[in-house]
Amino acid sequence: MAAQVLKPLPKAELLWASPREVLNVIQAQDCGCHIITATPDIISKVPLLGKDLRQYSLETVQMFYEDARAAGFKLV
């Protein structure tokens, strides 16, 4: 809606400020937003969009396992 209002104004750009979740980045793109401001935390998660959830889950478990081993914990 806002992007349509700005269409006749070629020098105007639509800004999406302070997204709270990665989904907001997709929503901003889908609604025709020109600029989005985001925290480093949100930006770091953008590459995860579209990632295979099974693979991501396995990587997360592996990371916890390696952290536990580095801390000296052992599975018995």
mmJSON file of the N, C-alpha and C atoms, coordinates in Angstrom:
{"data_MODEL":{"atom_site":{
"group_PDB":["ATOM","ATOM","ATOM","ATOM","ATOM","ATOM","ATOM","ATOM","ATOM","ATOM","ATOM","ATOM","ATOM","ATOM","ATOM","ATOM","ATOM","ATOM","ATOM","ATOM","ATOM","ATOM","ATOM","ATOM","ATOM","ATOM","ATOM","ATOM","ATOM","ATOM","ATOM","ATOM","ATOM","ATOM","ATOM","ATOM","ATOM","ATOM","ATOM","ATOM","ATOM","ATOM","ATOM","ATOM","ATOM","ATOM","ATOM","ATOM","ATOM","ATOM","ATOM","ATOM","ATOM","ATOM","ATOM","ATOM","ATOM","ATOM","ATOM","ATOM","ATOM","ATOM","ATOM","ATOM","ATOM","ATOM","ATOM","ATOM","ATOM","ATOM","ATOM","ATOM","ATOM","ATOM","ATOM","ATOM","ATOM","ATOM","ATOM","ATOM","ATOM","ATOM","ATOM","ATOM","ATOM","ATOM","ATOM","ATOM","ATOM","ATOM","ATOM","ATOM","ATOM","ATOM","ATOM","ATOM","ATOM","ATOM","ATOM","ATOM","ATOM","ATOM","ATOM","ATOM","ATOM","ATOM","ATOM","ATOM","ATOM","ATOM","ATOM","ATOM","ATOM","ATOM","ATOM","ATOM","ATOM","ATOM","ATOM","ATOM","ATOM","ATOM","ATOM","ATOM","ATOM","ATOM","ATOM","ATOM","ATOM","ATOM","ATOM","ATOM","ATOM","ATOM","ATOM","ATOM","ATOM","ATOM","ATOM","ATOM","ATOM","ATOM","ATOM","ATOM","ATOM","ATOM","ATOM","ATOM","ATOM","ATOM","ATOM","ATOM","ATOM","ATOM","ATOM","ATOM","ATOM","ATOM","ATOM","ATOM","ATOM","ATOM","ATOM","ATOM","ATOM","ATOM","ATOM","ATOM","ATOM","ATOM","ATOM","ATOM","ATOM","ATOM","ATOM","ATOM","ATOM","ATOM","ATOM","ATOM","ATOM","ATOM","ATOM","ATOM","ATOM","ATOM","ATOM","ATOM","ATOM","ATOM","ATOM","ATOM","ATOM","ATOM","ATOM","ATOM","ATOM","ATOM","ATOM","ATOM","ATOM","ATOM","ATOM","ATOM","ATOM","ATOM","ATOM","ATOM","ATOM","ATOM","ATOM","ATOM","ATOM","ATOM","ATOM","ATOM","ATOM","ATOM","ATOM","ATOM","ATOM","ATOM","ATOM","ATOM","ATOM","ATOM","ATOM","ATOM"],
"id":[1,2,3,4,5,6,7,8,9,10,11,12,13,14,15,16,17,18,19,20,21,22,23,24,25,26,27,28,29,30,31,32,33,34,35,36,37,38,39,40,41,42,43,44,45,46,47,48,49,50,51,52,53,54,55,56,57,58,59,60,61,62,63,64,65,66,67,68,69,70,71,72,73,74,75,76,77,78,79,80,81,82,83,84,85,86,87,88,89,90,91,92,93,94,95,96,97,98,99,100,101,102,103,104,105,106,107,108,109,110,111,112,113,114,115,116,117,118,119,120,121,122,123,124,125,126,127,128,129,130,131,132,133,134,135,136,137,138,139,140,141,142,143,144,145,146,147,148,149,150,151,152,153,154,155,156,157,158,159,160,161,162,163,164,165,166,167,168,169,170,171,172,173,174,175,176,177,178,179,180,181,182,183,184,185,186,187,188,189,190,191,192,193,194,195,196,197,198,199,200,201,202,203,204,205,206,207,208,209,210,211,212,213,214,215,216,217,218,219,220,221,222,223,224,225,226,227,228],
"type_symbol":["N","C","C","N","C","C","N","C","C","N","C","C","N","C","C","N","C","C","N","C","C","N","C","C","N","C","C","N","C","C","N","C","C","N","C","C","N","C","C","N","C","C","N","C","C","N","C","C","N","C","C","N","C","C","N","C","C","N","C","C","N","C","C","N","C","C","N","C","C","N","C","C","N","C","C","N","C","C","N","C","C","N","C","C","N","C","C","N","C","C","N","C","C","N","C","C","N","C","C","N","C","C","N","C","C","N","C","C","N","C","C","N","C","C","N","C","C","N","C","C","N","C","C","N","C","C","N","C","C","N","C","C","N","C","C","N","C","C","N","C","C","N","C","C","N","C","C","N","C","C","N","C","C","N","C","C","N","C","C","N","C","C","N","C","C","N","C","C","N","C","C","N","C","C","N","C","C","N","C","C","N","C","C","N","C","C","N","C","C","N","C","C","N","C","C","N","C","C","N","C","C","N","C","C","N","C","C","N","C","C","N","C","C","N","C","C","N","C","C","N","C","C","N","C","C","N","C","C"],
"label_atom_id":["N","CA","C","N","CA","C","N","CA","C","N","CA","C","N","CA","C","N","CA","C","N","CA","C","N","CA","C","N","CA","C","N","CA","C","N","CA","C","N","CA","C","N","CA","C","N","CA","C","N","CA","C","N","CA","C","N","CA","C","N","CA","C","N","CA","C","N","CA","C","N","CA","C","N","CA","C","N","CA","C","N","CA","C","N","CA","C","N","CA","C","N","CA","C","N","CA","C","N","CA","C","N","CA","C","N","CA","C","N","CA","C","N","CA","C","N","CA","C","N","CA","C","N","CA","C","N","CA","C","N","CA","C","N","CA","C","N","CA","C","N","CA","C","N","CA","C","N","CA","C","N","CA","C","N","CA","C","N","CA","C","N","CA","C","N","CA","C","N","CA","C","N","CA","C","N","CA","C","N","CA","C","N","CA","C","N","CA","C","N","CA","C","N","CA","C","N","CA","C","N","CA","C","N","CA","C","N","CA","C","N","CA","C","N","CA","C","N","CA","C","N","CA","C","N","CA","C","N","CA","C","N","CA","C","N","CA","C","N","CA","C","N","CA","C","N","CA","C","N","CA","C","N","CA","C","N","CA","C","N","CA","C","N","CA","C"],
"label_alt_id":[null,null,null,null,null,null,null,null,null,null,null,null,null,null,null,null,null,null,null,null,null,null,null,null,null,null,null,null,null,null,null,null,null,null,null,null,null,null,null,null,null,null,null,null,null,null,null,null,null,null,null,null,null,null,null,null,null,null,null,null,null,null,null,null,null,null,null,null,null,null,null,null,null,null,null,null,null,null,null,null,null,null,null,null,null,null,null,null,null,null,null,null,null,null,null,null,null,null,null,null,null,null,null,null,null,null,null,null,null,null,null,null,null,null,null,null,null,null,null,null,null,null,null,null,null,null,null,null,null,null,null,null,null,null,null,null,null,null,null,null,null,null,null,null,null,null,null,null,null,null,null,null,null,null,null,null,null,null,null,null,null,null,null,null,null,null,null,null,null,null,null,null,null,null,null,null,null,null,null,null,null,null,null,null,null,null,null,null,null,null,null,null,null,null,null,null,null,null,null,null,null,null,null,null,null,null,null,null,null,null,null,null,null,null,null,null,null,null,null,null,null,null,null,null,null,null,null,null],
"label_comp_id":["MET","MET","MET","ALA","ALA","ALA","ALA","ALA","ALA","GLN","GLN","GLN","VAL","VAL","VAL","LEU","LEU","LEU","LYS","LYS","LYS","PRO","PRO","PRO","LEU","LEU","LEU","PRO","PRO","PRO","LYS","LYS","LYS","ALA","ALA","ALA","GLU","GLU","GLU","LEU","LEU","LEU","LEU","LEU","LEU","TRP","TRP","TRP","ALA","ALA","ALA","SER","SER","SER","PRO","PRO","PRO","ARG","ARG","ARG","GLU","GLU","GLU","VAL","VAL","VAL","LEU","LEU","LEU","ASN","ASN","ASN","VAL","VAL","VAL","ILE","ILE","ILE","GLN","GLN","GLN","ALA","ALA","ALA","GLN","GLN","GLN","ASP","ASP","ASP","CYS","CYS","CYS","GLY","GLY","GLY","CYS","CYS","CYS","HIS","HIS","HIS","ILE","ILE","ILE","ILE","ILE","ILE","THR","THR","THR","ALA","ALA","ALA","THR","THR","THR","PRO","PRO","PRO","ASP","ASP","ASP","ILE","ILE","ILE","ILE","ILE","ILE","SER","SER","SER","LYS","LYS","LYS","VAL","VAL","VAL","PRO","PRO","PRO","LEU","LEU","LEU","LEU","LEU","LEU","GLY","GLY","GLY","LYS","LYS","LYS","ASP","ASP","ASP","LEU","LEU","LEU","ARG","ARG","ARG","GLN","GLN","GLN","TYR","TYR","TYR","SER","SER","SER","LEU","LEU","LEU","GLU","GLU","GLU","THR","THR","THR","VAL","VAL","VAL","GLN","GLN","GLN","MET","MET","MET","PHE","PHE","PHE","TYR","TYR","TYR","GLU","GLU","GLU","ASP","ASP","ASP","ALA","ALA","ALA","ARG","ARG","ARG","ALA","ALA","ALA","ALA","ALA","ALA","GLY","GLY","GLY","PHE","PHE","PHE","LYS","LYS","LYS","LEU","LEU","LEU","VAL","VAL","VAL"],
"label_asym_id":["A","A","A","A","A","A","A","A","A","A","A","A","A","A","A","A","A","A","A","A","A","A","A","A","A","A","A","A","A","A","A","A","A","A","A","A","A","A","A","A","A","A","A","A","A","A","A","A","A","A","A","A","A","A","A","A","A","A","A","A","A","A","A","A","A","A","A","A","A","A","A","A","A","A","A","A","A","A","A","A","A","A","A","A","A","A","A","A","A","A","A","A","A","A","A","A","A","A","A","A","A","A","A","A","A","A","A","A","A","A","A","A","A","A","A","A","A","A","A","A","A","A","A","A","A","A","A","A","A","A","A","A","A","A","A","A","A","A","A","A","A","A","A","A","A","A","A","A","A","A","A","A","A","A","A","A","A","A","A","A","A","A","A","A","A","A","A","A","A","A","A","A","A","A","A","A","A","A","A","A","A","A","A","A","A","A","A","A","A","A","A","A","A","A","A","A","A","A","A","A","A","A","A","A","A","A","A","A","A","A","A","A","A","A","A","A","A","A","A","A","A","A","A","A","A","A","A","A"],
"label_entity_id":["1","1","1","1","1","1","1","1","1","1","1","1","1","1","1","1","1","1","1","1","1","1","1","1","1","1","1","1","1","1","1","1","1","1","1","1","1","1","1","1","1","1","1","1","1","1","1","1","1","1","1","1","1","1","1","1","1","1","1","1","1","1","1","1","1","1","1","1","1","1","1","1","1","1","1","1","1","1","1","1","1","1","1","1","1","1","1","1","1","1","1","1","1","1","1","1","1","1","1","1","1","1","1","1","1","1","1","1","1","1","1","1","1","1","1","1","1","1","1","1","1","1","1","1","1","1","1","1","1","1","1","1","1","1","1","1","1","1","1","1","1","1","1","1","1","1","1","1","1","1","1","1","1","1","1","1","1","1","1","1","1","1","1","1","1","1","1","1","1","1","1","1","1","1","1","1","1","1","1","1","1","1","1","1","1","1","1","1","1","1","1","1","1","1","1","1","1","1","1","1","1","1","1","1","1","1","1","1","1","1","1","1","1","1","1","1","1","1","1","1","1","1","1","1","1","1","1","1"],
"label_seq_id":[1,1,1,2,2,2,3,3,3,4,4,4,5,5,5,6,6,6,7,7,7,8,8,8,9,9,9,10,10,10,11,11,11,12,12,12,13,13,13,14,14,14,15,15,15,16,16,16,17,17,17,18,18,18,19,19,19,20,20,20,21,21,21,22,22,22,23,23,23,24,24,24,25,25,25,26,26,26,27,27,27,28,28,28,29,29,29,30,30,30,31,31,31,32,32,32,33,33,33,34,34,34,35,35,35,36,36,36,37,37,37,38,38,38,39,39,39,40,40,40,41,41,41,42,42,42,43,43,43,44,44,44,45,45,45,46,46,46,47,47,47,48,48,48,49,49,49,50,50,50,51,51,51,52,52,52,53,53,53,54,54,54,55,55,55,56,56,56,57,57,57,58,58,58,59,59,59,60,60,60,61,61,61,62,62,62,63,63,63,64,64,64,65,65,65,66,66,66,67,67,67,68,68,68,69,69,69,70,70,70,71,71,71,72,72,72,73,73,73,74,74,74,75,75,75,76,76,76],
"pdbx_PDB_ins_code":[null,null,null,null,null,null,null,null,null,null,null,null,null,null,null,null,null,null,null,null,null,null,null,null,null,null,null,null,null,null,null,null,null,null,null,null,null,null,null,null,null,null,null,null,null,null,null,null,null,null,null,null,null,null,null,null,null,null,null,null,null,null,null,null,null,null,null,null,null,null,null,null,null,null,null,null,null,null,null,null,null,null,null,null,null,null,null,null,null,null,null,null,null,null,null,null,null,null,null,null,null,null,null,null,null,null,null,null,null,null,null,null,null,null,null,null,null,null,null,null,null,null,null,null,null,null,null,null,null,null,null,null,null,null,null,null,null,null,null,null,null,null,null,null,null,null,null,null,null,null,null,null,null,null,null,null,null,null,null,null,null,null,null,null,null,null,null,null,null,null,null,null,null,null,null,null,null,null,null,null,null,null,null,null,null,null,null,null,null,null,null,null,null,null,null,null,null,null,null,null,null,null,null,null,null,null,null,null,null,null,null,null,null,null,null,null,null,null,null,null,null,null,null,null,null,null,null,null],
"Cartn_x":[0.815,0.0,0.861,1.799,2.641,3.491,3.989,4.796,3.978,2.709,1.83,1.614,1.489,1.304,2.524,3.715,4.954,5.299,4.611,4.932,5.01,4.089,4.171,5.246,5.949,6.994,8.352,9.001,10.214,11.394,11.407,12.524,12.243,11.038,10.674,11.019,11.49,11.796,11.123,10.685,9.997,11.027,10.946,11.878,11.159,11.75,11.273,12.341,11.986,12.956,12.801,13.931,14.02,13.156,13.412,12.672,12.987,12.03,12.196,12.557,12.33,12.62,12.996,13.633,14.091,12.917,11.774,10.594,10.287,10.547,10.29,11.13,12.31,13.149,12.436,11.868,11.121,9.869,9.177,7.978,8.302,9.412,9.823,10.082,10.755,11.03,9.732,8.854,7.598,6.683,6.765,5.873,6.498,7.694,8.314,9.139,9.558,10.363,11.724,12.198,13.485,14.656,14.425,15.484,14.993,15.884,15.559,16.749,16.48,17.529,17.376,18.488,18.419,19.635,19.449,20.547,21.484,22.726,23.647,23.108,22.352,21.775,20.822,19.955,19.014,19.773,20.717,21.489,22.239,22.774,23.535,22.656,21.35,20.44,19.876,20.017,19.465,19.997,21.291,21.771,21.112,20.466,19.791,18.463,17.943,16.676,16.808,15.894,15.905,16.816,17.521,18.418,17.597,18.091,17.439,17.406,16.223,16.083,16.693,16.659,17.292,18.802,19.403,20.844,21.2,20.392,20.645,20.557,19.591,19.44,20.672,21.14,22.339,23.56,23.711,24.835,24.761,23.555,23.377,23.735,23.29,23.623,25.134,25.761,27.213,27.942,27.446,28.058,27.972,26.794,26.656,27.57,27.681,28.547,30.006,30.459,31.845,32.1,31.129,31.27,31.379,30.579,30.619,31.958,32.451,33.768,34.869,34.821,35.837,35.803,34.629,34.49,34.855,35.203,35.62,34.515,33.322,32.233,32.37,31.881,31.906,30.538,30.138,28.905,29.202,28.368,28.566,27.342],
"Cartn_y":[-1.189,0.0,1.256,1.36,2.556,2.701,1.586,1.639,2.178,1.84,2.341,3.849,4.326,5.758,6.548,5.949,6.633,6.518,5.659,5.413,6.691,7.635,8.845,9.829,9.489,10.358,9.691,9.876,9.127,9.352,10.452,10.708,10.207,9.737,9.232,7.746,7.348,5.942,5.496,4.26,3.678,3.04,3.384,2.895,1.964,0.788,-0.124,-0.055,0.478,0.683,-0.342,-0.809,-1.675,-2.926,-3.816,-5.085,-5.861,-6.595,-7.379,-8.833,-9.279,-10.673,-10.752,-11.847,-12.022,-12.01,-12.511,-12.495,-11.073,-10.074,-8.693,-8.263,-8.832,-8.523,-8.983,-10.178,-10.704,-9.859,-9.506,-8.682,-7.324,-6.731,-5.439,-5.559,-6.604,-6.838,-7.048,-7.863,-8.184,-6.971,-6.019,-4.852,-3.718,-3.939,-2.935,-1.897,-2.222,-1.302,-1.08,0.153,0.492,0.366,0.693,0.731,0.0,-0.781,-1.409,-1.237,-0.784,-0.706,-1.936,-2.532,-3.753,-3.853,-4.518,-4.745,-5.81,-5.829,-6.884,-8.291,-8.462,-9.776,-10.239,-9.345,-9.695,-9.944,-9.081,-9.217,-10.547,-10.962,-12.22,-13.436,-13.312,-14.439,-14.529,-13.475,-13.47,-14.638,-14.986,-16.13,-17.466,-17.531,-18.771,-18.966,-17.919,-18.032,-19.077,-20.002,-21.044,-22.224,-22.163,-23.264,-24.497,-25.659,-26.918,-27.056,-27.175,-27.198,-28.439,-29.564,-30.774,-30.574,-30.021,-29.771,-28.755,-27.706,-26.678,-27.277,-28.164,-28.826,-29.677,-30.418,-31.248,-30.389,-29.282,-28.378,-27.8,-27.485,-26.932,-27.963,-29.198,-30.265,-30.489,-30.482,-30.663,-29.54,-28.312,-27.174,-27.344,-27.755,-27.976,-29.103,-30.142,-31.27,-30.823,-30.07,-29.59,-28.634,-27.786,-26.88,-27.661,-28.707,-29.531,-30.25,-30.777,-31.445,-30.47,-29.261,-28.259,-27.841,-27.941,-27.585,-28.755,-29.911,-31.063,-32.031,-31.826,-32.75,-34.011,-35.128,-36.385,-37.026,-37.681,-38.456,-39.842,-40.301,-41.654,-42.485],
"Cartn_z":[0.0,0.0,0.0,0.937,1.009,-0.242,-0.772,-1.996,-3.161,-3.219,-4.281,-4.149,-2.925,-2.683,-3.163,-3.006,-3.373,-4.854,-5.578,-6.99,-7.831,-7.698,-8.514,-8.037,-6.966,-6.415,-6.619,-7.763,-8.101,-7.155,-6.43,-5.504,-4.088,-3.854,-2.528,-2.426,-1.262,-1.013,0.282,0.276,1.43,2.36,3.638,4.655,5.62,5.881,6.929,8.018,9.163,10.234,11.343,11.827,13.005,12.953,11.995,11.995,13.262,13.734,14.971,14.691,13.464,13.118,11.643,11.281,9.902,8.92,9.336,8.476,7.994,8.843,8.453,7.261,7.095,5.931,4.651,4.685,3.547,3.31,4.381,4.249,3.636,4.045,3.491,1.992,1.61,0.187,-0.586,-0.044,-0.726,-0.903,0.012,-0.089,-0.896,-1.441,-2.297,-1.561,-0.369,0.429,-0.235,-0.224,-0.845,0.123,1.384,2.39,3.635,4.252,5.526,6.456,7.67,8.68,9.563,9.931,10.734,11.637,12.752,13.69,13.119,13.593,13.149,13.404,14.483,14.802,13.704,13.243,12.169,10.872,10.547,9.304,9.278,10.418,10.462,10.202,10.417,10.218,8.8,8.01,6.654,5.815,5.889,5.097,5.454,6.612,7.011,6.291,5.668,4.942,3.838,3.812,2.794,3.112,4.234,4.593,4.968,4.59,4.94,6.468,7.029,8.482,9.113,8.408,8.935,9.048,8.01,8.02,9.113,9.238,10.25,11.653,11.868,13.162,13.474,12.496,12.694,13.006,12.318,12.57,13.987,14.436,15.778,16.844,16.662,17.614,17.631,16.464,16.386,17.123,16.98,17.651,19.171,19.685,21.125,21.6,20.802,21.151,21.257,20.261,20.262,21.434,21.743,22.882,24.187,24.335,25.539,25.656,24.56,24.584,24.951,24.389,24.678,26.149,26.768,28.178,29.096,28.502,29.288,29.676,29.145,29.435,28.573,29.117,28.39,28.436,27.362,27.344,27.882,28.784,29.336,29.116],
"occupancy":[1.0,1.0,1.0,1.0,1.0,1.0,1.0,1.0,1.0,1.0,1.0,1.0,1.0,1.0,1.0,1.0,1.0,1.0,1.0,1.0,1.0,1.0,1.0,1.0,1.0,1.0,1.0,1.0,1.0,1.0,1.0,1.0,1.0,1.0,1.0,1.0,1.0,1.0,1.0,1.0,1.0,1.0,1.0,1.0,1.0,1.0,1.0,1.0,1.0,1.0,1.0,1.0,1.0,1.0,1.0,1.0,1.0,1.0,1.0,1.0,1.0,1.0,1.0,1.0,1.0,1.0,1.0,1.0,1.0,1.0,1.0,1.0,1.0,1.0,1.0,1.0,1.0,1.0,1.0,1.0,1.0,1.0,1.0,1.0,1.0,1.0,1.0,1.0,1.0,1.0,1.0,1.0,1.0,1.0,1.0,1.0,1.0,1.0,1.0,1.0,1.0,1.0,1.0,1.0,1.0,1.0,1.0,1.0,1.0,1.0,1.0,1.0,1.0,1.0,1.0,1.0,1.0,1.0,1.0,1.0,1.0,1.0,1.0,1.0,1.0,1.0,1.0,1.0,1.0,1.0,1.0,1.0,1.0,1.0,1.0,1.0,1.0,1.0,1.0,1.0,1.0,1.0,1.0,1.0,1.0,1.0,1.0,1.0,1.0,1.0,1.0,1.0,1.0,1.0,1.0,1.0,1.0,1.0,1.0,1.0,1.0,1.0,1.0,1.0,1.0,1.0,1.0,1.0,1.0,1.0,1.0,1.0,1.0,1.0,1.0,1.0,1.0,1.0,1.0,1.0,1.0,1.0,1.0,1.0,1.0,1.0,1.0,1.0,1.0,1.0,1.0,1.0,1.0,1.0,1.0,1.0,1.0,1.0,1.0,1.0,1.0,1.0,1.0,1.0,1.0,1.0,1.0,1.0,1.0,1.0,1.0,1.0,1.0,1.0,1.0,1.0,1.0,1.0,1.0,1.0,1.0,1.0,1.0,1.0,1.0,1.0,1.0,1.0],
"B_iso_or_equiv":[0.0,0.0,0.0,0.0,0.0,0.0,0.0,0.0,0.0,0.0,0.0,0.0,0.0,0.0,0.0,0.0,0.0,0.0,0.0,0.0,0.0,0.0,0.0,0.0,0.0,0.0,0.0,0.0,0.0,0.0,0.0,0.0,0.0,0.0,0.0,0.0,0.0,0.0,0.0,0.0,0.0,0.0,0.0,0.0,0.0,0.0,0.0,0.0,0.0,0.0,0.0,0.0,0.0,0.0,0.0,0.0,0.0,0.0,0.0,0.0,0.0,0.0,0.0,0.0,0.0,0.0,0.0,0.0,0.0,0.0,0.0,0.0,0.0,0.0,0.0,0.0,0.0,0.0,0.0,0.0,0.0,0.0,0.0,0.0,0.0,0.0,0.0,0.0,0.0,0.0,0.0,0.0,0.0,0.0,0.0,0.0,0.0,0.0,0.0,0.0,0.0,0.0,0.0,0.0,0.0,0.0,0.0,0.0,0.0,0.0,0.0,0.0,0.0,0.0,0.0,0.0,0.0,0.0,0.0,0.0,0.0,0.0,0.0,0.0,0.0,0.0,0.0,0.0,0.0,0.0,0.0,0.0,0.0,0.0,0.0,0.0,0.0,0.0,0.0,0.0,0.0,0.0,0.0,0.0,0.0,0.0,0.0,0.0,0.0,0.0,0.0,0.0,0.0,0.0,0.0,0.0,0.0,0.0,0.0,0.0,0.0,0.0,0.0,0.0,0.0,0.0,0.0,0.0,0.0,0.0,0.0,0.0,0.0,0.0,0.0,0.0,0.0,0.0,0.0,0.0,0.0,0.0,0.0,0.0,0.0,0.0,0.0,0.0,0.0,0.0,0.0,0.0,0.0,0.0,0.0,0.0,0.0,0.0,0.0,0.0,0.0,0.0,0.0,0.0,0.0,0.0,0.0,0.0,0.0,0.0,0.0,0.0,0.0,0.0,0.0,0.0,0.0,0.0,0.0,0.0,0.0,0.0,0.0,0.0,0.0,0.0,0.0,0.0],
"pdbx_formal_charge":[null,null,null,null,null,null,null,null,null,null,null,null,null,null,null,null,null,null,null,null,null,null,null,null,null,null,null,null,null,null,null,null,null,null,null,null,null,null,null,null,null,null,null,null,null,null,null,null,null,null,null,null,null,null,null,null,null,null,null,null,null,null,null,null,null,null,null,null,null,null,null,null,null,null,null,null,null,null,null,null,null,null,null,null,null,null,null,null,null,null,null,null,null,null,null,null,null,null,null,null,null,null,null,null,null,null,null,null,null,null,null,null,null,null,null,null,null,null,null,null,null,null,null,null,null,null,null,null,null,null,null,null,null,null,null,null,null,null,null,null,null,null,null,null,null,null,null,null,null,null,null,null,null,null,null,null,null,null,null,null,null,null,null,null,null,null,null,null,null,null,null,null,null,null,null,null,null,null,null,null,null,null,null,null,null,null,null,null,null,null,null,null,null,null,null,null,null,null,null,null,null,null,null,null,null,null,null,null,null,null,null,null,null,null,null,null,null,null,null,null,null,null,null,null,null,null,null,null],
"auth_seq_id":[1,1,1,2,2,2,3,3,3,4,4,4,5,5,5,6,6,6,7,7,7,8,8,8,9,9,9,10,10,10,11,11,11,12,12,12,13,13,13,14,14,14,15,15,15,16,16,16,17,17,17,18,18,18,19,19,19,20,20,20,21,21,21,22,22,22,23,23,23,24,24,24,25,25,25,26,26,26,27,27,27,28,28,28,29,29,29,30,30,30,31,31,31,32,32,32,33,33,33,34,34,34,35,35,35,36,36,36,37,37,37,38,38,38,39,39,39,40,40,40,41,41,41,42,42,42,43,43,43,44,44,44,45,45,45,46,46,46,47,47,47,48,48,48,49,49,49,50,50,50,51,51,51,52,52,52,53,53,53,54,54,54,55,55,55,56,56,56,57,57,57,58,58,58,59,59,59,60,60,60,61,61,61,62,62,62,63,63,63,64,64,64,65,65,65,66,66,66,67,67,67,68,68,68,69,69,69,70,70,70,71,71,71,72,72,72,73,73,73,74,74,74,75,75,75,76,76,76],
"auth_comp_id":["MET","MET","MET","ALA","ALA","ALA","ALA","ALA","ALA","GLN","GLN","GLN","VAL","VAL","VAL","LEU","LEU","LEU","LYS","LYS","LYS","PRO","PRO","PRO","LEU","LEU","LEU","PRO","PRO","PRO","LYS","LYS","LYS","ALA","ALA","ALA","GLU","GLU","GLU","LEU","LEU","LEU","LEU","LEU","LEU","TRP","TRP","TRP","ALA","ALA","ALA","SER","SER","SER","PRO","PRO","PRO","ARG","ARG","ARG","GLU","GLU","GLU","VAL","VAL","VAL","LEU","LEU","LEU","ASN","ASN","ASN","VAL","VAL","VAL","ILE","ILE","ILE","GLN","GLN","GLN","ALA","ALA","ALA","GLN","GLN","GLN","ASP","ASP","ASP","CYS","CYS","CYS","GLY","GLY","GLY","CYS","CYS","CYS","HIS","HIS","HIS","ILE","ILE","ILE","ILE","ILE","ILE","THR","THR","THR","ALA","ALA","ALA","THR","THR","THR","PRO","PRO","PRO","ASP","ASP","ASP","ILE","ILE","ILE","ILE","ILE","ILE","SER","SER","SER","LYS","LYS","LYS","VAL","VAL","VAL","PRO","PRO","PRO","LEU","LEU","LEU","LEU","LEU","LEU","GLY","GLY","GLY","LYS","LYS","LYS","ASP","ASP","ASP","LEU","LEU","LEU","ARG","ARG","ARG","GLN","GLN","GLN","TYR","TYR","TYR","SER","SER","SER","LEU","LEU","LEU","GLU","GLU","GLU","THR","THR","THR","VAL","VAL","VAL","GLN","GLN","GLN","MET","MET","MET","PHE","PHE","PHE","TYR","TYR","TYR","GLU","GLU","GLU","ASP","ASP","ASP","ALA","ALA","ALA","ARG","ARG","ARG","ALA","ALA","ALA","ALA","ALA","ALA","GLY","GLY","GLY","PHE","PHE","PHE","LYS","LYS","LYS","LEU","LEU","LEU","VAL","VAL","VAL"],
"auth_asym_id":["A","A","A","A","A","A","A","A","A","A","A","A","A","A","A","A","A","A","A","A","A","A","A","A","A","A","A","A","A","A","A","A","A","A","A","A","A","A","A","A","A","A","A","A","A","A","A","A","A","A","A","A","A","A","A","A","A","A","A","A","A","A","A","A","A","A","A","A","A","A","A","A","A","A","A","A","A","A","A","A","A","A","A","A","A","A","A","A","A","A","A","A","A","A","A","A","A","A","A","A","A","A","A","A","A","A","A","A","A","A","A","A","A","A","A","A","A","A","A","A","A","A","A","A","A","A","A","A","A","A","A","A","A","A","A","A","A","A","A","A","A","A","A","A","A","A","A","A","A","A","A","A","A","A","A","A","A","A","A","A","A","A","A","A","A","A","A","A","A","A","A","A","A","A","A","A","A","A","A","A","A","A","A","A","A","A","A","A","A","A","A","A","A","A","A","A","A","A","A","A","A","A","A","A","A","A","A","A","A","A","A","A","A","A","A","A","A","A","A","A","A","A","A","A","A","A","A","A"],
"auth_atom_id":["N","CA","C","N","CA","C","N","CA","C","N","CA","C","N","CA","C","N","CA","C","N","CA","C","N","CA","C","N","CA","C","N","CA","C","N","CA","C","N","CA","C","N","CA","C","N","CA","C","N","CA","C","N","CA","C","N","CA","C","N","CA","C","N","CA","C","N","CA","C","N","CA","C","N","CA","C","N","CA","C","N","CA","C","N","CA","C","N","CA","C","N","CA","C","N","CA","C","N","CA","C","N","CA","C","N","CA","C","N","CA","C","N","CA","C","N","CA","C","N","CA","C","N","CA","C","N","CA","C","N","CA","C","N","CA","C","N","CA","C","N","CA","C","N","CA","C","N","CA","C","N","CA","C","N","CA","C","N","CA","C","N","CA","C","N","CA","C","N","CA","C","N","CA","C","N","CA","C","N","CA","C","N","CA","C","N","CA","C","N","CA","C","N","CA","C","N","CA","C","N","CA","C","N","CA","C","N","CA","C","N","CA","C","N","CA","C","N","CA","C","N","CA","C","N","CA","C","N","CA","C","N","CA","C","N","CA","C","N","CA","C","N","CA","C","N","CA","C","N","CA","C","N","CA","C","N","CA","C","N","CA","C","N","CA","C"],
"pdbx_PDB_model_num":[1,1,1,1,1,1,1,1,1,1,1,1,1,1,1,1,1,1,1,1,1,1,1,1,1,1,1,1,1,1,1,1,1,1,1,1,1,1,1,1,1,1,1,1,1,1,1,1,1,1,1,1,1,1,1,1,1,1,1,1,1,1,1,1,1,1,1,1,1,1,1,1,1,1,1,1,1,1,1,1,1,1,1,1,1,1,1,1,1,1,1,1,1,1,1,1,1,1,1,1,1,1,1,1,1,1,1,1,1,1,1,1,1,1,1,1,1,1,1,1,1,1,1,1,1,1,1,1,1,1,1,1,1,1,1,1,1,1,1,1,1,1,1,1,1,1,1,1,1,1,1,1,1,1,1,1,1,1,1,1,1,1,1,1,1,1,1,1,1,1,1,1,1,1,1,1,1,1,1,1,1,1,1,1,1,1,1,1,1,1,1,1,1,1,1,1,1,1,1,1,1,1,1,1,1,1,1,1,1,1,1,1,1,1,1,1,1,1,1,1,1,1,1,1,1,1,1,1]
}}}
